Amino acid sequence: MRDHGVDPEFIASLDSAGYKNLGAEDLVRLRDHGVGGDYIADMKEAGYAPSNPEELVESRDHGVDPSYIRSLKEAGYDRLSLQELRRARDHGVTRGFIQRVKARGYGAPSIDEVIRLRDRGLE
């Protein structure tokens, strides 16, 4: 665990974020993927506090962070699940892209429609 940076301070940051009594494998996985107390606190502030820390690992791995969440909220998508956020991020959906979609007369498309437009090459 030491080789991965899991120390008492890291464990305490997870405990204070509500993730207690995690096994050694979970601790190492969280640390290796950049999921620490600060990331968890920022995600909770953004409205995402999954009970399974693996969801945070997957979100972090896919580039979903509070900044990305905020940008999609500003574009009108404020009730997306972590899975929807990951899909949008994986497909290159940004606030700017959403604004271009809306400016082209697509109205208020669902996130699935936005992803389809992105996949079909709409710029």
Secondary structure as GFF3:
##gff-version 3
##sequence-region A 1 123
A	DSSP	three_ten_helix	2	4	.	.	.	ID=ss1
A	DSSP	alpha_helix	8	16	.	.	.	ID=ss2
A	DSSP	alpha_helix	24	32	.	.	.	ID=ss3
A	DSSP	alpha_helix	37	45	.	.	.	ID=ss4
A	DSSP	alpha_helix	53	61	.	.	.	ID=ss5
A	DSSP	alpha_helix	66	74	.	.	.	ID=ss6
A	DSSP	alpha_helix	82	90	.	.	.	ID=ss7
A	DSSP	alpha_helix	95	101	.	.	.	ID=ss8
A	DSSP	pi_helix	102	106	.	.	.	ID=ss9
A	DSSP	alpha_helix	111	119	.	.	.	ID=ss10
###
